[in-house]
Amino acid sequence: MDQPRTARTYLLVLLFIGLRGFGNLLLAFGTKHLPAVLGVHPAAYLQAMLDPAVAAGIAMLIFALFTRMALLSVADLSFVLPVTAVGYVLAEVLGKVFLHEEVTAIRWLAAFLIFAGVAVVGSTPQNTTKEARTE
């Protein structure tokens, strides 16, 4: 596989993980600071979307979706999904650091196992299909 394509793939992976991680962080932060608990009424969700943190989180998650689409156009699904799972580790760290969430030892162990799995999958070829991909 040529270097520019590999570099682009890993840049897309990093962009996706960052957008999804920080987008979810903003959603969690924004919804935890709303005056009312979100429930059955759709109006509460519409009002929540007006919160700047929630709106920014939604925008970041939309861009994450577009980034995932671009990533899937250059790499196999069997590569993309496991490699982007490192975002779960990022979410755990962001929750601990910014939201002051309690993270138990078992969750840290789970994060380590995810990270180890990502390292293994990340060392494999990005494309294993026999078809030639066109740019």
C-alpha positions in Angstrom: 0.0 0.0 0.0 1.4 3.4 -0.8 2.4 5.9 1.9 0.1 8.8 1.0 -3.0 6.6 1.2 -1.9 5.0 4.5 -1.2 8.5 6.0 -4.6 9.7 4.8 -6.3 6.7 6.4 -4.6 7.3 9.7 -5.4 11.0 9.6 -9.0 10.2 9.0 -8.9 7.7 11.9 -7.5 10.4 14.2 -10.0 13.0 13.0 -12.9 10.6 13.5 -11.8 9.5 17.0 -11.3 13.2 18.1 -14.6 14.4 16.6 -16.6 11.5 18.1 -14.8 11.7 21.5 -15.2 15.5 22.0 -18.6 15.5 20.4 -19.9 13.0 23.0 -18.1 14.9 25.7 -19.9 18.1 24.8 -23.2 16.3 24.6 -22.7 14.8 28.0 -21.6 18.1 29.5 -24.5 20.0 27.9 -27.2 17.6 28.9 -25.9 17.3 32.5 -26.2 21.0 32.9 -29.7 21.3 31.6 -32.3 22.5 34.1 -34.7 19.7 33.2 -34.2 16.0 32.8 -34.8 14.8 29.2 -37.8 12.5 29.1 -40.8 11.7 27.0 -41.5 15.2 25.6 -39.9 16.0 22.3 -39.9 19.7 23.2 -37.3 19.1 25.9 -34.9 17.6 23.3 -35.5 20.5 20.9 -34.8 22.9 23.7 -31.7 21.0 24.7 -30.3 21.3 21.2 -30.3 25.1 21.7 -27.7 24.7 24.5 -24.3 25.7 23.0 -22.5 22.7 24.2 -25.2 20.3 23.0 -25.3 22.0 19.6 -21.5 21.9 19.3 -21.6 18.2 20.2 -24.2 17.5 17.6 -22.2 19.3 15.0 -19.1 17.4 15.8 -20.9 14.1 15.7 -22.3 15.0 12.3 -18.8 15.8 11.0 -17.6 12.5 12.6 -20.2 10.7 10.5 -18.9 12.3 7.4 -15.3 11.4 8.4 -16.3 7.8 8.9 -17.9 7.7 5.5 -14.6 9.0 4.0 -12.7 6.5 6.0 -14.8 3.6 4.8 -14.1 4.7 1.2 -10.4 4.1 1.7 -10.2 1.2 4.2 -12.1 -2.0 4.9 -14.9 -2.1 7.5 -13.1 -4.9 9.3 -10.2 -2.5 9.8 -12.1 0.7 10.5 -14.5 -0.4 13.2 -11.8 -2.1 15.4 -9.3 0.7 15.0 -11.8 3.5 15.8 -12.8 1.6 19.0 -9.9 3.4 20.6 -12.4 6.2 20.8 -14.0 4.3 23.8 -10.7 4.7 25.6 -10.7 8.4 24.8 -14.2 8.7 26.1 -13.2 7.2 29.4 -10.3 9.6 29.8 -12.4 12.6 28.8 -15.1 11.6 31.2 -12.6 11.2 34.0 -10.7 14.5 33.3 -13.5 16.9 32.3 -16.6 15.5 33.8 -14.9 14.1 37.0 -16.6 10.7 36.5 -15.6 7.8 38.7 -13.6 5.3 36.6 -13.2 1.9 38.3 -10.2 -0.4 37.9 -12.2 -2.8 35.9 -13.1 0.0 33.4 -9.4 0.9 33.1 -8.6 -2.8 32.4 -11.3 -2.9 29.8 -9.8 0.3 28.2 -6.4 -1.3 28.2 -7.7 -4.4 26.4 -9.5 -2.3 23.8 -6.3 -0.3 23.2 -4.3 -3.6 22.9 -6.8 -4.9 20.4 -6.6 -1.7 18.4 -2.8 -1.9 18.3 -3.1 -5.5 16.9 -5.7 -4.5 14.2 -3.8 -1.3 13.4 -0.8 -3.4 12.4 -2.7 -5.3 9.8 -3.4 -4.2 6.2 -6.1 -1.6 5.8 -7.5 -3.2 2.6 -7.7 -7.0 2.2 -10.2 -7.0 -0.7 -8.9 -8.3 -4.1 -10.7 -5.5 -6.0 -8.6 -2.6 -7.2 -9.8 0.6 -5.5 -9.9 3.7 -7.6 -9.3 7.2 -6.2 
